[in-house]
Amino acid sequence: MTRRKTQGSLVERAKAQDGARDSFPGEHWLVLGAGIAAWALTRTSPSVVVRTAGMLAATALVGRAASGRDGLSKLLRYTPLGRRIR
């Protein structure tokens, strides 16, 4: 029970630290590139574990790029289909 509280507070502290720091221009593009690179580098591996880990990392990074503070969702608002994004 104590371990879960420690992990929860660790995640909360990481989120608070990320929210407090200043972002830099193009940060979401770098994260998107890292996600695509993770997928591209691991997709042809013969190991199922490596392919799965690469896909999980790629999904997390692309999701972060799309939904982060300065993510792609803010840019997509200016597209015809993105007007519904809040």
trRosetta pair geometry for C-beta under 8 A, 3 or more apart (Angstrom, degrees):
i j d omega theta_ij theta_ji phi_ij phi_ji
1 4 6.1 -53 -158 29 34 110
1 5 7.1 31 149 -15 64 104
2 5 5.8 -56 -156 35 38 111
2 6 6.5 38 149 -20 69 106
3 6 5.6 -55 -152 36 34 113
3 7 6.4 31 153 -16 68 105
4 7 5.7 -54 -145 39 33 108
4 8 6.1 35 155 -21 66 107
5 8 5.7 -53 -144 37 30 113
5 9 6.3 26 158 -15 64 107
6 9 6.0 -58 -147 39 27 106
6 10 6.3 32 152 -24 63 107
7 10 5.4 -53 -148 33 33 115
7 11 6.5 32 155 -17 66 102
8 11 5.9 -54 -151 36 31 108
8 12 6.3 29 152 -16 65 109
9 12 5.4 -52 -143 41 35 114
9 13 6.1 38 155 -22 66 104
10 13 5.8 -52 -146 36 29 110
10 14 6.4 29 153 -19 62 105
11 14 5.7 -54 -148 36 31 111
11 15 6.4 31 154 -17 65 105
12 15 5.8 -54 -147 37 31 110
12 16 6.2 31 154 -19 65 107
13 16 5.6 -55 -145 38 32 111
13 17 6.2 31 156 -19 66 106
14 17 5.8 -54 -145 37 29 110
14 18 6.3 29 155 -18 64 107
15 18 5.7 -56 -146 38 30 110
15 19 6.2 27 156 -17 65 109
16 19 5.8 -57 -145 39 29 110
16 20 6.2 25 157 -19 64 111
17 20 5.9 -60 -145 37 29 109
17 21 6.6 29 159 -27 64 105
18 21 6.3 -53 -147 25 29 108
19 69 7.4 145 -121 -71 62 133
23 27 5.0 -104 -172 4 99 152
23 69 5.9 -161 -49 85 143 124
23 70 4.8 168 127 -1 164 135
24 27 5.3 116 61 -59 70 104
26 29 4.7 -47 -167 36 78 118
26 30 6.2 81 135 -24 86 95
27 30 5.8 -56 -155 34 35 111
27 31 6.5 30 152 -15 68 106
27 68 7.5 -105 111 112 111 149
27 70 5.9 81 53 71 112 123
28 31 5.6 -53 -145 39 36 110
28 32 6.2 41 153 -22 67 105
28 65 4.6 115 -169 -154 80 74
28 66 7.9 122 -164 -59 119 24
28 68 5.8 -171 -98 55 100 124
28 70 5.6 -140 -30 105 114 78
28 71 4.7 147 -116 -123 136 45
28 72 5.7 -179 156 -42 139 69
29 32 5.6 -50 -145 37 32 114
29 33 6.3 35 153 -19 63 105
29 65 7.5 101 -77 -148 18 121
30 33 5.6 -54 -148 37 31 113
30 34 6.4 33 152 -21 64 104
31 34 5.6 -50 -147 34 33 113
31 35 6.5 36 152 -20 63 103
31 61 5.4 -159 175 -172 81 87
31 62 7.9 167 133 -87 87 27
31 64 5.3 -98 168 99 143 109
31 65 4.2 -177 96 -76 105 93
31 68 7.0 79 49 -14 164 151
32 35 5.7 -55 -152 35 31 113
32 36 6.5 27 153 -14 65 106
32 61 7.3 160 -101 140 23 93
32 62 6.1 64 -128 -118 66 65
32 65 3.8 122 -64 -157 80 167
32 66 7.8 94 -91 -47 103 70
32 72 7.0 74 -70 -46 135 126
33 36 5.8 -55 -145 39 32 108
33 37 6.1 33 155 -20 66 108
34 37 5.6 -55 -144 39 30 113
34 38 6.3 36 154 -24 64 102
34 61 5.2 -119 95 -166 96 150
35 38 5.7 -49 -147 30 30 112
35 39 6.7 26 155 -14 62 104
35 57 7.3 -167 -125 131 64 70
35 58 4.6 102 -174 -153 75 58
35 59 7.5 153 -155 -22 116 11
35 60 7.5 -162 -111 73 109 53
35 61 3.1 -169 -76 93 96 112
35 62 4.0 171 148 -48 161 75
35 64 7.7 173 -59 43 129 95
35 65 6.4 -114 1 -6 137 129
36 39 5.8 -56 -152 38 33 110
36 40 6.1 29 153 -18 68 111
36 58 7.0 88 -82 -143 21 107
36 62 7.3 90 -51 -79 68 108
37 40 5.6 -56 -139 40 31 110
37 41 6.0 26 163 -17 67 111
38 41 6.3 -60 -143 39 23 106
38 42 6.4 -8 168 6 60 118
38 54 5.3 179 158 -156 81 75
38 57 4.4 -117 176 105 153 115
38 58 4.4 -164 86 -70 108 79
38 61 6.3 123 14 17 139 144
39 42 6.6 -82 -146 48 22 91
39 43 5.7 33 167 -48 66 112
39 54 5.9 129 -109 153 36 101
39 55 6.5 64 -114 -100 86 52
39 58 3.7 64 -55 -104 95 157
40 43 6.3 -40 -130 9 22 116
41 54 6.7 -154 78 -130 77 132
42 45 5.3 -31 -163 -8 60 124
42 50 5.3 -150 -153 151 104 87
42 51 5.7 165 148 -107 95 41
42 53 6.8 -119 -160 79 159 80
42 54 2.5 -165 72 -70 151 158
42 55 7.3 -126 96 -31 125 60
42 57 7.9 92 11 45 151 120
42 58 7.9 -147 45 -32 119 118
43 51 6.4 73 -127 -131 34 92
43 54 6.5 -133 -54 111 55 144
43 55 7.8 91 -93 -67 78 87
45 50 4.0 -70 119 95 161 131
45 51 5.3 -160 60 -56 102 80
45 54 7.2 142 10 -10 130 142
47 50 4.0 75 80 9 112 106
47 51 6.6 177 92 -8 60 83
48 51 5.7 -57 -147 41 33 111
48 52 6.0 33 156 -20 67 109
49 52 5.9 -56 -145 38 27 110
49 53 6.2 25 157 -16 63 109
50 53 5.8 -55 -143 39 29 109
50 54 6.2 31 156 -20 63 109
51 54 5.7 -56 -147 38 28 112
51 55 6.3 27 155 -18 64 107
52 55 5.8 -55 -147 37 30 110
52 56 6.3 30 155 -18 64 106
53 56 5.7 -54 -146 37 31 111
53 57 6.2 29 156 -16 65 108
54 57 5.8 -56 -144 40 29 108
54 58 6.0 29 156 -19 65 110
55 58 5.6 -53 -141 39 29 112
55 59 6.2 31 158 -20 64 107
56 59 5.8 -55 -146 36 27 111
56 60 6.4 26 156 -17 63 108
57 60 5.8 -57 -148 38 30 110
57 61 6.2 22 158 -14 66 110
58 61 6.0 -60 -144 41 28 106
58 62 6.0 21 161 -13 66 111
59 62 6.1 -57 -139 41 26 105
59 63 6.0 28 159 -19 62 112
60 63 5.8 -59 -147 40 25 113
60 64 6.3 28 154 -21 63 107
61 64 5.5 -51 -147 34 32 113
61 65 6.4 34 153 -20 64 103
62 65 5.5 -50 -148 35 34 113
62 66 6.3 27 155 -15 65 108
63 66 5.8 -61 -145 41 30 106
63 67 6.0 -15 170 17 68 115
64 67 6.7 -78 -131 55 21 82
64 68 5.1 41 173 -55 67 110
64 71 7.2 -152 149 -100 43 125
65 68 6.4 -24 -115 4 17 116
65 71 5.6 135 159 -141 34 95
65 72 5.7 39 140 -14 82 109
66 71 5.3 55 139 167 12 127
66 72 4.7 -42 -117 49 55 111
66 73 5.8 79 169 -43 65 88
67 71 5.2 11 50 62 9 171
67 73 5.8 48 -104 -19 47 133
68 71 3.7 130 46 -57 71 107
70 74 6.4 -56 -157 22 44 146
71 74 6.3 125 70 4 54 92
72 75 5.3 -57 -157 41 53 110
72 76 5.8 55 147 -27 80 105
73 76 5.5 -51 -140 35 34 114
73 77 7.1 54 155 -38 59 90
73 82 7.8 175 -158 -157 53 116
73 85 5.4 -159 -168 176 91 140
74 77 6.1 -35 -164 4 34 117
75 78 6.4 -57 -176 26 47 107
75 79 7.9 44 136 -21 68 101
75 82 7.9 -38 109 169 49 170
76 79 5.4 -46 -160 21 56 116
76 81 7.8 -48 180 87 99 81
76 82 3.5 -166 152 -123 78 145
76 85 5.6 65 98 5 108 159
77 82 5.0 -122 -88 135 18 111
77 83 6.6 79 -165 -104 59 38
77 85 5.3 -115 -85 71 76 110
78 82 6.7 1 40 78 33 130
79 82 4.1 75 54 11 91 115
79 83 7.6 -130 81 -33 51 69
80 83 6.9 -37 -173 -13 28 108
81 84 7.4 -43 170 17 53 103
82 85 5.0 -26 -171 6 75 121
